Amino acid sequence: MTPLALDNIDLQLLAQLQTNTALSNQELAERVHVSPPTCLRRVKRLKETGLIEREIAVLNTDKLANEVGHGLTAVVEITLDRQDQAALEAFEQRVAPIDAVQQCYRVSPGPDFCLVVHAANMPDYLALTQQLFTTDANVRNVKSFFSIKRSKFGARVPLPTSL
């Protein structure tokens, strides 16, 4: 894998974009003190190299709850019987297409995986656990923690201010 050769301008662009992807190219260029064509070219390169994976909208769950209900958020610890590479990858592939599984982390020590799961309600959560965990013979233990309140949510990666 070839290094991306990031510089301070790239770091500034990434920092700005992690905060607000709705900035126009002109606004972004002004904030990092480059010309708009340079800004556009650099952002395009950051996307093409995969460093910017995707852009999403973060929803306000409290406001959304007034329309569709709060739902249920759980942090789920999964321990497998076998932890060989094939078994770990098989589990990751099993949960990847499931929309209710918002995040999946392979962790150590302790459980093998931690998932962040969002379901409409407890019956939906139960159906999900039966689909993903009960029918998987390699799942040894499932431990769920249910969120009472989301006090912080973010996806911002801390970046150095300069290289």
N, C-alpha and C positions, 0 to 999 in steps of 0.2 A: 504494500500500500504506500503510495507516494505521499509525503507530507504536503500539507496545503500551503505552507509558507505564508502564514498569517502575519500581518503587520498591525501597527497601532490603529490605523484607519479601519481595518477589518474588525478589530476588537470593539471599536466605538460603534460601528454599524451593528454588530451582533448585540451589543448592550442596548442600543436604541430599539432594535427590532424585537428583543425579548420583552420590552415594556409596551410597545405599541406598533403593531404591523399595519395599522391603518394610516400611518403617516404617508403623505405623498412623497414621491421621489425628490421633489424640490425641497420639502420640509426636512427630509432625512439628510439630503446633501448639505443644507445649511447647518444642521446640528453637528455634523462631523467635519465641516469646513472643507468640502470638496465640491467640484463642479457636478451638476446633475448627470451628465453623461458618464462621468467617472463613477458616481454613486450607483447608477443603474448597472453598469458593467460589473462592478464589484459584487453587488447583491446577486446578480445573475450567476456569477462564478460560485458564490457561497451556496446557492441553491443547487447548481449542477454538480458540485462536489459532494453533495449530501450533508454538508455541515448544517444547513437549514433543512431540516427534515420535512416540515410542513407548517402551515399556518392554520390556526384554529381560533374559534371564538370560545371564550370562557364564560359560561352562563352563571348568572346569579341564582343559586339554588333556592334561596329564601323567596325571591320574587317569583320564580318559576313555580314554586310550591303552591302559590295562590291559584294557579291555573291547572296544574296537573297533579298536585299532591307532593309531599316531601319525598316519598320513596324511602329506600333503605340502603344505607352505605355500610359496608362491612370490610374490615381488614381480615383476611383469611390466611392462616398459616397452614401449609401443606407439607407433610412429611411422606416421602415415598419409601417403599420397601427396598427397591433397588435404585442406586444412584449412579449407575454407569452412564456414560455420555449418551447412549442411545435412549435410555429411559428418561433422562432429563429433557432431552430434545423432544421426545414423543409427548411429554406432558406439556411443554411449551407450545407445541403445534396443536395440541388438543384445545388449549384455552385461547389461543390467538384469535380465532374467528368469532369468538363469543363477545357480542357487544357489551354485555353486562360486566365482563371482566375489563375494567378500564386500565389497569396496570398489572404487570406481572414481573416480579423480581426473583431471580435465583439468588438465594442468600446463604450465608455461612457465618458462624456456626448456628446450630439450632435447626429450625425447619429447613426444608429444601427450597421452598418458595413462599413468598408473601404476595398475595393478590389484593388489589383494591377492587371491590365488586359493588355495583349499584343495581338494585332490583326495585321494581315498583312497590312490592310489599312482601310480607313474609311468605305467603304461598309461592310467589315467583322465586324467592330466594331458595325455598325448599326444592322446587323443581330444578333450579340450576344446580344445586348441590347433588341431587340425584343424577342429573345428566353428566356432570363433570367428575364427581368424586366417588359416588356409591358404585357406579358401574365400571370404574377403573380398578382393576385388581391390584395395580401397583401402588395405589394410595393407601397408606397405612393409617395416617392420622390427619384430621381436619380440626382446626381450632379457629373459631370465628369471634371477632370483636366487633360490636355494632356501634356505629357512630351516633352520638347523641347530638353533637353540634360540630359543624365545620368552622373551626376558629382560624384556620389559615389554609390557603390553597395557592400553589404556585408551580410554575414549571421553569422558572428562571435559573439558569446555570451561572454560578459566580464566575466572573472572568477577571483576569488581571487588568489593570488599567493601562499597562504598557508591557511590551516585550523586551 
